[in-house]
Amino acid sequence: MAKVEIYTWQSCPFCIRAKLLLKRKNIEFIEHEIDGDEKAREKMILRSNGRRTVPQIFINDKGIGGCDELHRLENENKLDLLIK
């Protein structure tokens, strides 16, 4: 199984939506809540090549983008291929 990480803010609707998709598919993930944590936010920005929006999602340490990109992968039947 792939290593999935997601950087989130608690009240972010896109973060919630992305996590719901992962949970619905029974995909285990590591959540990095970065509310008020500037060090964690800077780490996310570095890992995501300068992206500042949340969520930022990584599969096996490769940034795939945010909520829209995650759902696009699912709609194109590519998410399962990345996870396995």
DSSP file (Angstrom, degrees, kcal/mol; ACC not computed):
  #  RESIDUE AA STRUCTURE BP1 BP2  ACC     N-H-->O    O-->H-N    N-H-->O    O-->H-N    TCO  KAPPA ALPHA  PHI   PSI    X-CA   Y-CA   Z-CA
    1    1 A M              0   0    0      0, 0.0    83,-0.2     0, 0.0    82,-0.1   0.000 360.0 360.0 360.0 141.5    0.0    0.0    0.0
    2    2 A A        -     0   0    0     81,-2.1     2,-0.6     1,-0.1    26,-0.1  -0.288 360.0-110.9 -72.5 156.5    1.2    3.5   -0.9
    3    3 A K        -     0   0    0     26,-0.0    57,-3.5    -2,-0.0     2,-0.5  -0.828  37.7-169.1 -88.6 119.4    2.2    6.1    1.7
    4    4 A V  E     +A   59   0A   0     -2,-0.6    26,-2.8    24,-0.4     2,-0.4  -0.947   7.3 179.5-116.2 128.6   -0.5    8.9    1.5
    5    5 A E  E     -Ab  58  30A   0     53,-2.6    53,-2.9    -2,-0.5     2,-0.4  -0.963   5.4-170.2-126.9 145.2    0.0   12.2    3.3
    6    6 A I  E     -Ab  57  31A   0     24,-2.6    26,-3.0    -2,-0.4     2,-0.5  -0.987  13.6-148.8-139.4 127.3   -2.3   15.2    3.4
    7    7 A Y  E     +Ab  56  32A   0     49,-2.7    49,-1.1    -2,-0.4     2,-0.3  -0.827  35.3 169.1 -92.5 129.1   -1.7   18.7    4.8
    8    8 A T  E     - b   0  33A   0     24,-2.5    26,-3.0    -2,-0.5     2,-0.4  -0.877  39.4-138.2-138.4 164.6   -4.9   20.2    6.1
    9    9 A W    >   -     0   0    0     -2,-0.3     3,-1.2    24,-0.2     6,-0.1  -0.953  34.1-123.9-114.7 144.3   -6.6   23.0    8.0
   10   10 A Q  T 3  S+     0   0    0     -2,-0.4    -1,-0.1     1,-0.3     6,-0.0   0.879 106.8  37.7 -56.6 -44.1   -9.4   21.8   10.3
   11   11 A S  T 3  S+     0   0    0      4,-0.1    -1,-0.3    -3,-0.0     3,-0.0   0.321  83.8 121.2 -96.5   9.0  -12.1   24.0    8.9
   12   12 A C    <>  -     0   0    0     -3,-1.2     4,-2.2     1,-0.2     5,-0.2  -0.617  51.0-155.3 -76.9 118.3  -11.1   23.8    5.2
   13   13 A P  H  > S+     0   0    0      0, 0.0     4,-2.2     0, 0.0    -1,-0.2   0.828  94.8  53.0 -64.7 -31.0  -14.0   22.4    3.1
   14   14 A F  H  > S+     0   0    0      2,-0.2     4,-2.3     1,-0.2     5,-0.2   0.869 108.6  50.2 -71.2 -35.6  -11.6   21.1    0.4
   15   15 A C  H  > S+     0   0    0      2,-0.2     4,-2.6     1,-0.2     5,-0.2   0.928 111.4  48.5 -64.3 -45.5   -9.5   19.3    3.1
   16   16 A I  H  X S+     0   0    0     -4,-2.2     4,-2.3     1,-0.2    -2,-0.2   0.916 111.7  49.5 -61.2 -44.0  -12.7   17.7    4.5
   17   17 A R  H  X S+     0   0    0     -4,-2.2     4,-1.8     2,-0.2    -1,-0.2   0.901 111.6  48.3 -63.7 -41.9  -13.8   16.7    1.0
   18   18 A A  H  X S+     0   0    0     -4,-2.3     4,-2.1     1,-0.2    -2,-0.2   0.922 112.0  48.9 -64.8 -44.1  -10.4   15.1    0.1
   19   19 A K  H  X S+     0   0    0     -4,-2.6     4,-2.8     1,-0.2     5,-0.2   0.878 107.4  56.0 -64.8 -36.5  -10.3   13.2    3.4
   20   20 A L  H  X S+     0   0    0     -4,-2.3     4,-2.7    -5,-0.2    -1,-0.2   0.908 107.2  49.2 -61.7 -41.3  -13.8   11.9    2.9
   21   21 A L  H  X S+     0   0    0     -4,-1.8     4,-1.8     2,-0.2    -2,-0.2   0.939 112.3  47.6 -62.7 -46.1  -12.8   10.5   -0.5
   22   22 A L  H  <>S+     0   0    0     -4,-2.1     5,-3.0     1,-0.2    -2,-0.2   0.919 114.7  46.2 -61.4 -43.1   -9.8    8.8    1.0
   23   23 A K  H ><5S+     0   0    0     -4,-2.8     3,-1.6     1,-0.2    -1,-0.2   0.903 109.1  54.6 -66.1 -41.2  -11.8    7.4    3.9
   24   24 A R  H 3<5S+     0   0    0     -4,-2.7    -1,-0.2     1,-0.3    -2,-0.2   0.846 111.3  45.8 -61.3 -33.6  -14.6    6.2    1.6
   25   25 A K  T 3<5S-     0   0    0     -4,-1.8    -1,-0.3    -5,-0.2    -2,-0.2   0.358 114.4-119.5 -90.0   5.3  -12.0    4.3   -0.4
   26   26 A N  T < 5 +     0   0    0     -3,-1.6     2,-0.7     1,-0.2    -3,-0.2   0.868  57.8 157.3  56.9  39.7  -10.5    2.9    2.8
   27   27 A I      < -     0   0    0     -5,-3.0    -1,-0.2    -6,-0.2     2,-0.2  -0.863  37.6-136.6 -96.2 117.9   -7.1    4.5    2.0
   28   28 A E        +     0   0    0     -2,-0.7   -24,-0.4    -3,-0.1     2,-0.3  -0.490  31.0 176.7 -72.5 142.5   -5.0    5.1    5.1
   29   29 A F        -     0   0    0     -2,-0.2     2,-0.6   -26,-0.1   -24,-0.2  -0.983  32.9-124.6-147.1 157.1   -3.3    8.4    5.3
   30   30 A I  E     -b    5   0A   0    -26,-2.8   -24,-2.6    -2,-0.3     2,-0.5  -0.909  29.5-151.1-100.6 124.5   -1.2   10.5    7.5
   31   31 A E  E     -b    6   0A   0     -2,-0.6     2,-0.7   -26,-0.2   -24,-0.2  -0.857   9.0-164.0-102.9 129.7   -2.7   13.9    8.2
   32   32 A H  E     -b    7   0A   0    -26,-3.0   -24,-2.5    -2,-0.5     2,-0.7  -0.907  10.0-158.4-109.2 100.9   -0.6   16.9    8.9
   33   33 A E  E     +b    8   0A   0     -2,-0.7   -24,-0.2   -26,-0.2     7,-0.1  -0.714  12.7 179.9 -81.0 118.1   -2.8   19.6   10.5
   34   34 A I    >   +     0   0    0    -26,-3.0     3,-2.0    -2,-0.7     2,-0.3   0.236  23.2 143.8-109.1  14.0   -1.0   22.9    9.9
   35   35 A D  T 3  S-     0   0    0    -27,-0.3     3,-0.1     1,-0.3    -2,-0.1  -0.366  89.2 -12.7 -53.6 113.9   -3.5   25.3   11.6
   36   36 A G  T 3  S+     0   0    0     -2,-0.3     2,-0.9     1,-0.2    -1,-0.3   0.544 105.2 120.7  71.8   6.1   -1.2   27.9   13.1
   37   37 A D    <>  +     0   0    0     -3,-2.0     4,-2.3     1,-0.2     5,-0.2  -0.803  36.3 179.7-107.1  91.5    2.0   25.8   12.7
   38   38 A E  H  > S+     0   0    0     -2,-0.9     4,-2.5     1,-0.2     5,-0.2   0.832  79.6  55.2 -63.7 -33.9    4.3   27.9   10.5
   39   39 A K  H  > S+     0   0    0      2,-0.2     4,-2.1     1,-0.2    -1,-0.2   0.933 110.7  45.2 -64.1 -44.7    7.0   25.3   10.5
   40   40 A A  H  > S+     0   0    0      2,-0.2     4,-2.3     1,-0.2    -2,-0.2   0.889 112.6  51.8 -65.8 -38.6    4.7   22.6    9.1
   41   41 A R  H  X S+     0   0    0     -4,-2.3     4,-2.5     2,-0.2    -2,-0.2   0.918 109.3  49.4 -64.1 -43.3    3.3   25.1    6.6
   42   42 A E  H  X S+     0   0    0     -4,-2.5     4,-2.4     2,-0.2    -1,-0.2   0.895 109.9  51.7 -62.4 -39.8    6.8   25.9    5.3
   43   43 A K  H  X S+     0   0    0     -4,-2.1     4,-2.7     2,-0.2    -1,-0.2   0.924 109.9  49.5 -61.7 -44.0    7.5   22.2    5.0
   44   44 A M  H  X S+     0   0    0     -4,-2.3     4,-2.2     1,-0.2    -2,-0.2   0.924 110.3  50.5 -60.2 -45.3    4.4   21.7    3.0
   45   45 A I  H  <>S+     0   0    0     -4,-2.5     5,-3.2     1,-0.2     6,-0.4   0.905 112.2  47.1 -61.8 -42.5    5.3   24.7    0.7
   46   46 A L  H ><5S+     0   0    0     -4,-2.4     3,-1.3     1,-0.2    -1,-0.2   0.932 113.7  47.4 -63.5 -46.1    8.8   23.3    0.1
   47   47 A R  H 3<5S+     0   0    0     -4,-2.7    16,-0.3     1,-0.3    -2,-0.2   0.819 112.7  49.5 -65.3 -30.9    7.5   19.8   -0.6
   48   48 A S  T ><5S-     0   0    0     -4,-2.2     3,-0.8     3,-0.2    -1,-0.3   0.175 116.3-108.6 -98.3  18.1    4.8   21.0   -2.9
   49   49 A N  T < 5S-     0   0    0     -3,-1.3    -3,-0.2     1,-0.2    -2,-0.1   0.891  84.3 -39.1  57.3  43.2    7.1   23.2   -5.0
   50   50 A G  T 3 <S+     0   0    0     -5,-3.2    -1,-0.2     1,-0.3     2,-0.2   0.385  93.4 146.2  94.7  -3.1    5.7   26.5   -3.7
   51   51 A R    <   -     0   0    0     -3,-0.8    -1,-0.3    -6,-0.4    -3,-0.2  -0.501  22.6-177.4 -69.4 135.7    2.0   25.6   -3.5
   52   52 A R        +     0   0    0     -2,-0.2    -1,-0.1     2,-0.1     2,-0.1   0.503  47.5  96.9-111.7  -9.5    0.4   27.4   -0.5
   53   53 A T  S    S-     0   0    0      2,-0.1    -2,-0.0    -8,-0.1     0, 0.0  -0.466  71.9 -92.9 -85.4 155.2   -3.2   26.1   -0.7
   54   54 A V  S    S+     0   0    0     -2,-0.1   -40,-0.2     2,-0.0   -39,-0.2  -0.892  91.9  44.1-115.5 150.4   -4.6   23.3    1.3
   55   55 A P        -     0   0    0      0, 0.0     2,-0.5     0, 0.0    12,-0.2   0.562  62.4-180.0 -78.2 159.7   -5.0   20.4    1.1
   56   56 A Q  E     -A    7   0A   0    -49,-1.1   -49,-2.7    -2,-0.1     2,-0.4  -1.000  14.0-160.0-119.2 128.4   -1.7   19.3   -0.4
   57   57 A I  E     -AC   6  65A   0      8,-2.9     7,-2.8    -2,-0.5     8,-0.9  -0.902   8.9-169.1-118.8 136.4   -1.7   15.6   -1.0
   58   58 A F  E     -AC   5  63A   0    -53,-2.9   -53,-2.6    -2,-0.4     2,-0.5  -0.982   6.4-166.6-126.1 133.9    1.4   13.3   -1.4
   59   59 A I  E >  S-AC   4  62A   0      3,-2.4     3,-1.6    -2,-0.4   -55,-0.2  -0.982  84.9 -14.7-119.8 118.8    1.4    9.7   -2.6
   60   60 A N  T 3  S-     0   0    0    -57,-3.5    -1,-0.2    -2,-0.5   -56,-0.1   0.911 129.6 -55.9  51.0  46.3    4.7    8.0   -2.0
   61   61 A D  T 3  S+     0   0    0    -58,-0.4     2,-0.5     1,-0.2    -1,-0.3   0.503 113.1 120.3  68.3   7.8    6.3   11.4   -1.4
   62   62 A K  E <   -C   59   0A   0     -3,-1.6    -3,-2.4   -14,-0.0     2,-0.3  -0.907  65.5-126.2-103.8 124.1    5.1   12.7   -4.8
   63   63 A G  E     +C   58   0A   0     -2,-0.5    -5,-0.2   -16,-0.3     3,-0.1  -0.505  27.9 177.4 -69.2 127.8    2.9   15.7   -4.7
   64   64 A I  E     -     0   0A   0     -7,-2.8     2,-0.4     1,-0.4    -1,-0.2   0.495  43.7-117.6-106.3  -7.1   -0.4   15.2   -6.6
   65   65 A G  E     -C   57   0A   0     -8,-0.9    -8,-2.9     4,-0.1    -1,-0.4  -0.852  43.9 -46.8 110.2-145.3   -1.9   18.5   -5.8
   66   66 A G  S  > S-     0   0    0     -2,-0.4     4,-2.2   -10,-0.2     5,-0.2  -0.099  75.0 -55.5-113.3-152.5   -5.1   19.3   -3.9
   67   67 A C  H  > S+     0   0    0    -12,-0.2     4,-2.5     1,-0.2     5,-0.2   0.899 128.5  50.9 -60.9 -46.2   -8.7   18.2   -3.6
   68   68 A D  H  > S+     0   0    0      1,-0.2     4,-2.3     2,-0.2    -1,-0.2   0.912 111.7  47.6 -61.6 -42.5   -9.6   18.8   -7.3
   69   69 A E  H  > S+     0   0    0      2,-0.2     4,-2.5     1,-0.2    -1,-0.2   0.890 110.4  52.5 -66.3 -39.0   -6.6   16.8   -8.5
   70   70 A L  H  X S+     0   0    0     -4,-2.2     4,-2.0     1,-0.2    -2,-0.2   0.937 112.3  44.8 -60.9 -47.0   -7.4   13.9   -6.1
   71   71 A H  H  X S+     0   0    0     -4,-2.5     4,-2.8     2,-0.2    -2,-0.2   0.858 110.4  55.1 -67.4 -34.5  -11.0   13.7   -7.3
   72   72 A R  H  X S+     0   0    0     -4,-2.3     4,-2.0    -5,-0.2    -1,-0.2   0.929 107.2  50.0 -62.5 -44.9   -9.8   14.0  -11.0
   73   73 A L  H  <>S+     0   0    0     -4,-2.5     5,-3.1     1,-0.2     6,-1.1   0.914 112.4  48.0 -58.7 -42.3   -7.6   11.0  -10.4
   74   74 A E  H ><5S+     0   0    0     -4,-2.0     3,-1.6     4,-0.2    -2,-0.2   0.930 111.2  49.4 -63.9 -45.9  -10.5    9.1   -8.9
   75   75 A N  H 3<5S+     0   0    0     -4,-2.8    -1,-0.2     1,-0.3    -2,-0.2   0.793 111.5  49.3 -65.3 -28.4  -12.8   10.0  -11.8
   76   76 A E  T 3<5S-     0   0    0     -4,-2.0    -1,-0.3    -5,-0.2    -2,-0.2   0.293 114.2-118.4 -92.1   8.9  -10.2    8.9  -14.3
   77   77 A N  T < 5S+     0   0    0     -3,-1.6    -3,-0.2    -5,-0.1     4,-0.2   0.824  85.5 113.2  57.4  34.7   -9.8    5.6  -12.5
   78   78 A K     >< +     0   0    0     -5,-3.1     4,-1.6    -6,-0.2    -4,-0.2   0.598  51.4  76.5-107.1 -17.2   -6.1    6.4  -11.8
   79   79 A L  H  > S+     0   0    0     -6,-1.1     4,-1.9     1,-0.2     3,-0.3   0.932  93.6  51.4 -63.6 -45.8   -6.2    6.8   -8.0
   80   80 A D  H  > S+     0   0    0      1,-0.2     4,-1.7     2,-0.2    -1,-0.2   0.863 107.0  54.7 -60.2 -35.0   -6.3    3.1   -7.3
   81   81 A L  H  4 S+     0   0    0      1,-0.2    -1,-0.2     2,-0.2    -2,-0.2   0.877 109.5  47.0 -66.3 -36.6   -3.3    2.6   -9.6
   82   82 A L  H  < S+     0   0    0     -4,-1.6    -1,-0.2    -3,-0.3    -2,-0.2   0.825 111.8  51.2 -72.0 -30.9   -1.3    5.1   -7.6
   83   83 A I  H  <        0   0    0     -4,-1.9   -81,-2.1     1,-0.2    -2,-0.2   0.819 360.0 360.0 -78.0 -31.9   -2.3    3.6   -4.3
   84   84 A K     <        0   0    0     -4,-1.7    -1,-0.2    -5,-0.2    -2,-0.2   0.474 360.0 360.0 -85.8 360.0   -1.4    0.0   -5.1
